[in-house]
Amino acid sequence: MSQTRIDGRLGGHVDGMDIHCVYTGDEISGRLGGVLVGCDVDLAYDSAAGTVHGRFGGVLIGRSLQLSIQGNVAHGRFGGLVDGMDVSLGLSQLEPGGATRISGRCGGRVMGFDCELRLDPTGGLLNGRLGGSVIGKDVELQVGETPPLIAAALAVCAYAYYLFLHRNSGSHGGGGSRR
């Protein structure tokens, strides 16, 4: 199989991240974000076993992905046992020969987010929303011939990694003097 580029954006121009990866049939590699703030993506795909595994980021600061794909469903884990999130995705055909809907959840009922994506098979455009209507991010990716569940898992993990990078970067409140 030839290489398929996966390019697009998670979030807006100010508060988001670029996604630039390549899918070769047995691996997904590339970069999320920019040179200074972001991470490398290094994933392996075994179509016979129906597994995706690998790493977002480095050995010390990063997250692993273990995903099992069976038919139209993908289940797995992004991150570790303590500081990780369960990933559950499913796809359904919206109309014969038409767009594919990919929906699911990353994380638990309280600390997690929903996935509502749509893949247009004619243009290879994956778009939709990760998270809620108030707290969440739009995603738009050109995915070419990348399998829908793999493309959706990449988008979901990109948003989870974005949340990981930004969870401690906000203001910490508190008033008074700090002398």
KOLFI-823375 format. One record per residue: residue number from 1; x, y, z of N, C-alpha, C in turn. Coordinates in Angstrom, 2 decimals. Example, Ala and Ser with C-alpha at 12.3 -4.5 7.8 and 13.67 -1.06 7.14 Angstrom:
2
(atom 1; (13.19; -5.69; 7.80); (12.30; -4.50; 7.80); (13.20; -3.30; 7.80))
(atom 2; (12.85; -2.25; 7.08); (13.67; -1.06; 7.14); (12.90; 0.03; 7.87))
% end
This chain:
179
(atom 1; (0.84; -1.19; 0.00); (0.00; 0.00; 0.00); (0.88; 1.24; 0.00))
(atom 2; (0.45; 2.25; -0.70); (1.18; 3.51; -0.70); (0.84; 4.31; 0.56))
(atom 3; (1.58; 5.35; 0.77); (1.36; 6.19; 1.94); (0.13; 7.06; 1.76))
(atom 4; (-0.60; 7.25; 2.86); (-1.74; 8.15; 2.89); (-1.46; 9.21; 3.94))
(atom 5; (-1.53; 10.46; 3.55); (-1.31; 11.55; 4.50); (-2.56; 11.78; 5.33))
(atom 6; (-2.35; 12.10; 6.59); (-3.42; 12.49; 7.51); (-3.06; 13.89; 7.98))
(atom 7; (-3.79; 14.87; 7.49); (-3.47; 16.27; 7.80); (-4.73; 17.02; 8.19))
(atom 8; (-4.59; 17.88; 9.19); (-5.72; 18.70; 9.59); (-5.49; 19.41; 10.90))
(atom 9; (-6.59; 19.73; 11.55); (-6.53; 20.56; 12.76); (-7.55; 20.09; 13.78))
(atom 10; (-7.12; 20.13; 15.02); (-7.98; 19.90; 16.18); (-8.15; 21.24; 16.86))
(atom 11; (-9.36; 21.75; 16.94); (-9.60; 23.05; 17.56); (-9.41; 24.19; 16.58))
(atom 12; (-9.43; 25.40; 17.13); (-9.34; 26.59; 16.30); (-7.91; 27.03; 16.05))
(atom 13; (-7.77; 28.19; 15.42); (-6.45; 28.72; 15.08); (-5.66; 29.11; 16.32))
(atom 14; (-6.33; 29.60; 17.35); (-5.64; 30.07; 18.54); (-5.45; 28.93; 19.54))
(atom 15; (-6.48; 28.20; 19.80); (-6.45; 27.19; 20.85); (-6.68; 25.80; 20.26))
(atom 16; (-5.70; 25.29; 19.54); (-5.82; 23.98; 18.93); (-4.45; 23.45; 18.56))
(atom 17; (-4.44; 22.38; 17.78); (-3.16; 21.81; 17.35); (-3.30; 21.20; 15.97))
(atom 18; (-2.21; 21.29; 15.21); (-2.15; 20.67; 13.90); (-1.89; 19.18; 14.06))
(atom 19; (-2.36; 18.42; 13.09); (-2.11; 16.98; 13.03); (-1.52; 16.68; 11.66))
(atom 20; (-0.31; 16.14; 11.65); (0.37; 15.78; 10.41); (0.97; 14.38; 10.57))
(atom 21; (0.34; 13.40; 9.98); (0.81; 12.02; 10.09); (0.76; 11.33; 8.73))
(atom 22; (1.33; 10.13; 8.67); (1.31; 9.30; 7.48); (0.86; 7.90; 7.90))
(atom 23; (-0.08; 7.35; 7.13); (-0.55; 5.97; 7.33); (-0.01; 5.13; 6.18))
(atom 24; (0.71; 4.04; 6.50); (1.33; 3.21; 5.46); (0.69; 1.83; 5.32))
(atom 25; (-0.33; 1.55; 6.09); (-0.94; 0.22; 6.07); (-0.58; -0.59; 7.29))
(atom 26; (0.64; -0.38; 7.81); (1.02; -1.08; 9.03); (1.61; -0.15; 10.09))
(atom 27; (1.65; 1.14; 9.80); (2.07; 2.09; 10.83); (1.49; 3.47; 10.57))
(atom 28; (1.39; 4.24; 11.68); (0.96; 5.63; 11.63); (2.05; 6.41; 12.34))
(atom 29; (2.65; 7.37; 11.65); (3.71; 8.15; 12.27); (3.56; 9.60; 11.86))
(atom 30; (4.07; 10.49; 12.71); (4.00; 11.90; 12.39); (4.09; 12.76; 13.63))
(atom 31; (3.36; 13.88; 13.62); (3.47; 14.86; 14.69); (2.13; 15.51; 14.97))
(atom 32; (1.86; 15.74; 16.25); (0.74; 16.54; 16.71); (1.31; 17.83; 17.26))
(atom 33; (0.71; 18.96; 16.92); (1.18; 20.23; 17.44); (2.35; 20.77; 16.65))
(atom 34; (3.09; 21.66; 17.30); (4.21; 22.31; 16.65); (5.54; 21.76; 17.10))
(atom 35; (6.59; 22.50; 16.82); (7.94; 22.07; 17.14); (8.16; 22.08; 18.66))
(atom 36; (7.69; 23.13; 19.34); (7.95; 23.26; 20.78); (6.88; 22.57; 21.63))
(atom 37; (5.63; 22.74; 21.29); (4.54; 22.14; 22.06); (3.82; 21.15; 21.16))
(atom 38; (3.96; 19.89; 21.48); (3.35; 18.84; 20.69); (4.01; 17.52; 21.00))
(atom 39; (3.83; 16.56; 20.12); (4.44; 15.25; 20.35); (4.56; 14.49; 19.04))
(atom 40; (5.50; 13.56; 19.03); (5.63; 12.64; 17.92); (4.62; 11.51; 18.07))
(atom 41; (4.18; 10.95; 16.97); (3.26; 9.82; 16.95); (3.98; 8.65; 16.30))
(atom 42; (3.98; 7.51; 16.99); (4.63; 6.31; 16.48); (3.76; 5.10; 16.84))
(atom 43; (2.89; 4.70; 15.90); (1.94; 3.62; 16.13); (2.13; 2.51; 15.11))
(atom 44; (1.90; 1.28; 15.56); (1.95; 0.12; 14.66); (0.54; -0.46; 14.55))
(atom 45; (0.17; -0.87; 13.32); (-1.15; -1.46; 13.06); (-0.96; -2.85; 12.49))
(atom 46; (-1.54; -3.84; 13.17); (-1.52; -5.22; 12.70); (-2.95; -5.56; 12.28))
(atom 47; (-3.22; -5.51; 10.98); (-4.59; -5.72; 10.48); (-5.07; -7.14; 10.72))
(atom 48; (-4.15; -8.13; 10.67); (-4.54; -9.53; 10.90); (-5.01; -9.74; 12.34))
(atom 49; (-4.29; -9.14; 13.28); (-4.66; -9.28; 14.70); (-5.69; -8.25; 15.12))
(atom 50; (-5.86; -7.19; 14.32); (-6.81; -6.13; 14.67); (-6.33; -5.30; 15.85))
(atom 51; (-5.03; -4.97; 15.88); (-4.50; -4.20; 17.00); (-3.74; -2.97; 16.50))
(atom 52; (-3.80; -1.93; 17.31); (-3.00; -0.73; 17.13); (-2.30; -0.49; 18.46))
(atom 53; (-1.00; -0.31; 18.42); (-0.28; -0.01; 19.66); (0.91; 0.90; 19.34))
(atom 54; (1.30; 1.67; 20.34); (2.43; 2.56; 20.16); (2.39; 3.70; 21.13))
(atom 55; (2.99; 4.82; 20.71); (3.25; 5.92; 21.63); (2.98; 7.28; 21.02))
(atom 56; (2.43; 8.17; 21.84); (2.30; 9.59; 21.55); (3.26; 10.28; 22.50))
(atom 57; (4.27; 10.96; 21.98); (5.24; 11.62; 22.83); (6.44; 10.73; 23.08))
(atom 58; (7.28; 11.16; 24.02); (8.50; 10.44; 24.32); (8.33; 9.40; 25.40))
(atom 59; (9.46; 8.84; 25.81); (9.46; 7.79; 26.83); (9.06; 8.35; 28.18))
(atom 60; (9.57; 9.54; 28.54); (9.27; 10.11; 29.85); (7.97; 10.88; 29.87))
(atom 61; (7.76; 11.73; 28.89); (6.51; 12.51; 28.82); (5.77; 12.07; 27.58))
(atom 62; (4.81; 11.23; 27.77); (4.05; 10.71; 26.65); (2.96; 9.78; 27.12))
(atom 63; (2.25; 9.22; 26.19); (1.14; 8.31; 26.46); (1.21; 7.15; 25.49))
(atom 64; (0.91; 5.98; 25.98); (0.86; 4.80; 25.12); (-0.58; 4.55; 24.68))
(atom 65; (-0.73; 3.84; 23.58); (-2.05; 3.44; 23.07); (-2.04; 1.95; 22.82))
(atom 66; (-3.04; 1.27; 23.35); (-3.30; -0.14; 23.08); (-4.76; -0.23; 22.63))
(atom 67; (-5.00; -0.63; 21.39); (-6.35; -0.63; 20.83); (-6.61; -1.94; 20.11))
(atom 68; (-7.78; -2.48; 20.32); (-8.20; -3.70; 19.63); (-9.41; -3.36; 18.75))
(atom 69; (-9.32; -3.75; 17.48); (-10.40; -3.48; 16.53); (-11.02; -4.80; 16.11))
(atom 70; (-12.34; -4.92; 16.33); (-13.09; -6.11; 15.92); (-14.33; -5.65; 15.18))
(atom 71; (-14.31; -5.85; 13.87); (-15.45; -5.44; 13.05); (-15.59; -3.93; 13.04))
(atom 72; (-16.74; -3.45; 13.50); (-17.04; -2.02; 13.51); (-16.84; -1.37; 14.87))
(atom 73; (-16.07; -2.02; 15.76); (-15.88; -1.54; 17.13); (-14.40; -1.55; 17.48))
(atom 74; (-13.97; -0.53; 18.22); (-12.59; -0.46; 18.72); (-12.64; -0.17; 20.22))
(atom 75; (-11.87; -0.93; 20.99); (-11.76; -0.72; 22.44); (-10.29; -0.74; 22.82))
(atom 76; (-9.94; 0.06; 23.80); (-8.56; 0.05; 24.26); (-8.30; 1.04; 25.36))
(atom 77; (-7.02; 1.38; 25.50); (-6.57; 2.26; 26.58); (-5.53; 3.24; 26.04))
(atom 78; (-5.71; 4.51; 26.41); (-4.75; 5.56; 26.07); (-4.15; 6.04; 27.38))
(atom 79; (-2.86; 5.80; 27.57); (-2.20; 6.14; 28.83); (-2.08; 4.92; 29.71))
(atom 80; (-1.65; 5.13; 30.92); (-1.39; 4.04; 31.85); (-2.61; 3.62; 32.65))
(atom 81; (-2.38; 2.70; 33.59); (-3.46; 2.19; 34.43); (-4.03; 3.26; 35.35))
(atom 82; (-3.15; 4.11; 35.90); (-3.60; 5.12; 36.85); (-4.03; 6.39; 36.14))
(atom 83; (-3.19; 6.89; 35.24); (-3.44; 8.17; 34.60); (-3.74; 7.99; 33.11))
(atom 84; (-4.68; 7.11; 32.81); (-5.04; 6.85; 31.43); (-6.54; 6.91; 31.24))
(atom 85; (-6.96; 6.67; 30.00); (-8.39; 6.74; 29.67); (-8.76; 5.56; 28.78))
(atom 86; (-9.91; 4.97; 29.07); (-10.44; 3.94; 28.19); (-10.95; 4.59; 26.90))
(atom 87; (-10.77; 3.89; 25.79); (-11.24; 4.38; 24.49); (-12.23; 3.36; 23.94))
(atom 88; (-13.40; 3.83; 23.54); (-14.42; 2.96; 22.97); (-15.06; 3.68; 21.78))
(atom 89; (-14.91; 3.10; 20.58); (-15.43; 3.71; 19.36); (-16.22; 2.69; 18.56))
(atom 90; (-17.24; 3.17; 17.87); (-18.02; 2.31; 16.98); (-18.39; 3.08; 15.72))
(atom 91; (-18.54; 2.36; 14.62); (-18.92; 3.05; 13.39); (-20.18; 2.45; 12.81))
(atom 92; (-20.91; 3.31; 12.11); (-22.14; 2.88; 11.44); (-22.27; 3.68; 10.15))
(atom 93; (-22.84; 3.04; 9.14); (-23.06; 3.68; 7.84); (-24.31; 4.54; 7.94))
(atom 94; (-24.19; 5.82; 7.60); (-25.35; 6.70; 7.65); (-26.33; 6.41; 6.52))
(atom 95; (-25.80; 6.08; 5.36); (-26.64; 5.70; 4.22); (-25.79; 4.84; 3.30))
(atom 96; (-26.38; 3.94; 2.55); (-25.59; 3.07; 1.67); (-24.69; 3.88; 0.74))
(atom 97; (-23.40; 3.58; 0.77); (-22.45; 4.28; -0.07); (-22.15; 5.69; 0.37))
(atom 98; (-22.73; 6.09; 1.51); (-22.55; 7.47; 1.97); (-21.59; 7.57; 3.13))
(atom 99; (-21.77; 8.61; 3.91); (-20.87; 8.92; 5.01); (-20.94; 7.87; 6.11))
(atom 100; (-19.84; 7.75; 6.84); (-19.74; 6.85; 7.97); (-19.74; 7.68; 9.24))
(atom 101; (-20.52; 7.26; 10.22); (-20.57; 7.92; 11.52); (-19.69; 7.14; 12.49))
(atom 102; (-18.81; 7.84; 13.21); (-17.98; 7.22; 14.23); (-18.30; 7.92; 15.55))
(atom 103; (-18.77; 7.15; 16.51); (-19.13; 7.73; 17.80); (-18.54; 6.88; 18.91))
(atom 104; (-18.43; 7.48; 20.08); (-17.91; 6.75; 21.22); (-17.53; 7.65; 22.35))
(atom 105; (-16.61; 7.15; 23.19); (-16.22; 7.86; 24.41); (-14.77; 7.56; 24.73))
(atom 106; (-14.10; 8.56; 25.27); (-12.75; 8.39; 25.79); (-12.79; 8.82; 27.24))
(atom 107; (-12.40; 7.94; 28.14); (-12.45; 8.22; 29.58); (-13.73; 7.69; 30.19))
(atom 108; (-13.95; 8.04; 31.43); (-15.13; 7.57; 32.16); (-16.30; 8.51; 32.01))
(atom 109; (-17.34; 8.25; 32.81); (-18.56; 9.05; 32.72); (-18.35; 10.48; 33.21))
(atom 110; (-17.47; 10.67; 34.19); (-17.24; 12.00; 34.74); (-16.04; 12.67; 34.08))
(atom 111; (-14.91; 12.00; 34.07); (-13.68; 12.54; 33.50); (-13.45; 11.90; 32.13))
(atom 112; (-14.08; 12.45; 31.14); (-13.94; 11.92; 29.79); (-14.66; 12.81; 28.80))
(atom 113; (-14.71; 12.36; 27.55); (-15.38; 13.16; 26.53); (-15.98; 12.25; 25.46))
(atom 114; (-17.01; 12.77; 24.81); (-17.69; 12.06; 23.73); (-16.99; 12.30; 22.41))
(atom 115; (-17.23; 11.40; 21.49); (-16.70; 11.48; 20.13); (-17.88; 11.38; 19.17))
(atom 116; (-18.05; 12.38; 18.34); (-19.08; 12.40; 17.30); (-18.43; 12.86; 16.00))
(atom 117; (-18.04; 11.90; 15.17); (-17.32; 12.21; 13.94); (-18.06; 11.65; 12.72))
(atom 118; (-17.73; 12.20; 11.56); (-18.34; 11.78; 10.30); (-17.23; 11.69; 9.26))
(atom 119; (-17.20; 10.59; 8.52); (-16.22; 10.40; 7.46); (-16.93; 10.38; 6.12))
(atom 120; (-16.56; 11.32; 5.26); (-17.08; 11.38; 3.90); (-16.16; 10.51; 3.03))
(atom 121; (-16.65; 9.38; 2.52); (-15.78; 8.47; 1.78); (-15.30; 9.01; 0.43))
(atom 122; (-16.03; 9.95; -0.14); (-15.62; 10.44; -1.46); (-14.42; 11.38; -1.38))
(atom 123; (-14.33; 12.17; -0.32); (-13.22; 13.10; -0.19); (-12.22; 12.73; 0.89))
(atom 124; (-12.52; 11.68; 1.67); (-11.63; 11.29; 2.74); (-11.54; 12.32; 3.85))
(atom 125; (-12.63; 13.07; 4.10); (-12.65; 14.10; 5.12); (-13.32; 13.56; 6.38))
(atom 126; (-12.58; 13.58; 7.50); (-13.11; 13.21; 8.81); (-13.32; 14.50; 9.58))
(atom 127; (-14.56; 14.75; 9.99); (-14.82; 15.96; 10.76); (-15.89; 15.69; 11.80))
(atom 128; (-15.98; 16.60; 12.77); (-16.97; 16.47; 13.82); (-16.50; 17.13; 15.10))
(atom 129; (-16.95; 16.58; 16.23); (-16.72; 17.21; 17.53); (-16.23; 16.17; 18.53))
(atom 130; (-15.23; 16.57; 19.30); (-14.72; 15.78; 20.41); (-14.99; 16.58; 21.67))
(atom 131; (-15.69; 15.99; 22.63); (-16.11; 16.73; 23.81); (-17.50; 17.28; 23.59))
(atom 132; (-17.94; 18.12; 24.49); (-19.28; 18.67; 24.42); (-19.35; 19.93; 23.57))
(atom 133; (-20.55; 20.52; 23.53); (-20.74; 21.71; 22.71); (-20.08; 22.94; 23.33))
(atom 134; (-19.89; 22.95; 24.64); (-19.26; 24.09; 25.30); (-17.77; 23.82; 25.51))
(atom 135; (-17.46; 22.70; 26.14); (-16.06; 22.33; 26.38); (-15.74; 21.17; 25.45))
(atom 136; (-15.06; 21.47; 24.38); (-14.71; 20.47; 23.39); (-14.00; 21.14; 22.23))
(atom 137; (-13.65; 20.34; 21.25); (-12.94; 20.85; 20.08); (-13.53; 20.25; 18.82))
(atom 138; (-13.62; 21.08; 17.78); (-13.94; 20.59; 16.45); (-12.69; 19.93; 15.88))
(atom 139; (-12.89; 18.98; 15.01); (-11.76; 18.34; 14.35); (-12.09; 18.23; 12.87))
(atom 140; (-11.09; 18.48; 12.04); (-11.23; 18.32; 10.60); (-9.91; 17.78; 10.05))
(atom 141; (-9.96; 16.56; 9.54); (-8.77; 15.88; 9.03); (-9.01; 15.33; 7.64))
(atom 142; (-8.05; 15.48; 6.77); (-8.03; 14.76; 5.50); (-7.33; 13.44; 5.81))
(atom 143; (-8.04; 12.32; 5.66); (-7.48; 11.02; 6.06); (-7.29; 10.07; 4.89))
(atom 144; (-7.71; 10.45; 3.70); (-7.52; 9.60; 2.53); (-8.11; 8.22; 2.71))
(atom 145; (-7.29; 7.19; 2.53); (-7.75; 5.80; 2.61); (-7.48; 5.16; 3.97))
(atom 146; (-7.16; 5.97; 4.98); (-6.95; 5.45; 6.33); (-8.25; 4.83; 6.83))
(atom 147; (-8.22; 3.61; 7.40); (-9.44; 3.00; 7.93); (-10.13; 3.93; 8.94))
(atom 148; (-11.46; 4.03; 8.88); (-12.19; 5.00; 9.71); (-11.90; 4.90; 11.21))
(atom 149; (-11.85; 3.69; 11.77); (-11.62; 3.57; 13.21); (-10.21; 4.00; 13.60))
(atom 150; (-9.24; 3.78; 12.73); (-7.87; 4.21; 13.01); (-7.79; 5.73; 12.94))
(atom 151; (-8.41; 6.34; 11.93); (-8.42; 7.80; 11.81); (-9.12; 8.43; 13.01))
(atom 152; (-10.25; 7.86; 13.41); (-10.99; 8.39; 14.57); (-10.18; 8.22; 15.85))
(atom 153; (-9.51; 7.08; 16.02); (-8.69; 6.86; 17.22); (-7.55; 7.87; 17.28))
(atom 154; (-6.96; 8.20; 16.14); (-5.91; 9.22; 16.10); (-6.46; 10.56; 16.56))
(atom 155; (-7.63; 10.95; 16.07); (-8.24; 12.22; 16.47); (-8.57; 12.23; 17.96))
(atom 156; (-9.14; 11.14; 18.46); (-9.51; 11.04; 19.88); (-8.26; 11.13; 20.76))
(atom 157; (-7.21; 10.40; 20.41); (-5.98; 10.43; 21.19); (-5.29; 11.79; 21.10))
(atom 158; (-5.41; 12.45; 19.95); (-4.85; 13.80; 19.81); (-5.54; 14.75; 20.79))
(atom 159; (-6.86; 14.64; 20.92); (-7.58; 15.52; 21.86); (-7.24; 15.15; 23.31))
(atom 160; (-7.16; 13.87; 23.61); (-6.77; 13.44; 24.96); (-5.37; 13.93; 25.29))
(atom 161; (-4.46; 13.88; 24.33); (-3.10; 14.37; 24.55); (-3.10; 15.89; 24.72))
(atom 162; (-3.91; 16.59; 23.95); (-4.07; 18.04; 24.09); (-4.51; 18.37; 25.52))
(atom 163; (-5.50; 17.63; 26.03); (-5.98; 17.85; 27.40); (-4.87; 17.58; 28.41))
(atom 164; (-4.09; 16.52; 28.19); (-2.97; 16.18; 29.06); (-1.94; 17.31; 29.08))
(atom 165; (-1.61; 17.88; 27.93); (-0.63; 18.96; 27.85); (-1.12; 20.23; 28.54))
(atom 166; (-2.41; 20.49; 28.51); (-2.96; 21.75; 29.00); (-3.63; 21.66; 30.36))
(atom 167; (-3.64; 20.51; 30.98); (-4.38; 20.40; 32.25); (-3.74; 21.18; 33.38))
(atom 168; (-2.46; 21.45; 33.34); (-1.80; 22.19; 34.41); (-1.32; 23.56; 33.97))
(atom 169; (-1.76; 24.02; 32.81); (-1.22; 25.29; 32.30); (-2.12; 26.48; 32.58))
(atom 170; (-3.28; 26.27; 33.18); (-4.19; 27.38; 33.47); (-3.78; 28.13; 34.70))
(atom 171; (-4.51; 29.20; 34.99); (-4.22; 29.97; 36.20); (-4.65; 29.15; 37.41))
(atom 172; (-3.97; 29.39; 38.49); (-4.23; 28.60; 39.70); (-4.99; 29.39; 40.75))
(atom 173; (-5.52; 30.53; 40.36); (-6.34; 31.31; 41.28); (-5.58; 31.70; 42.54))
(atom 174; (-6.32; 31.90; 43.58); (-5.69; 32.28; 44.85); (-5.32; 33.74; 44.83))
(atom 175; (-5.55; 34.37; 45.89); (-5.21; 35.79; 45.95); (-4.15; 36.03; 47.01))
(atom 176; (-3.97; 37.28; 47.28); (-3.04; 37.65; 48.34); (-1.62; 37.75; 47.84))
(atom 177; (-0.79; 38.15; 48.78); (0.61; 38.36; 48.48); (1.39; 37.07; 48.53))
(atom 178; (2.38; 36.92; 47.68); (3.24; 35.73; 47.67); (4.66; 36.20; 47.93))
(atom 179; (4.96; 36.43; 49.19); (6.30; 36.92; 49.54); (7.08; 35.86; 50.23))
% end
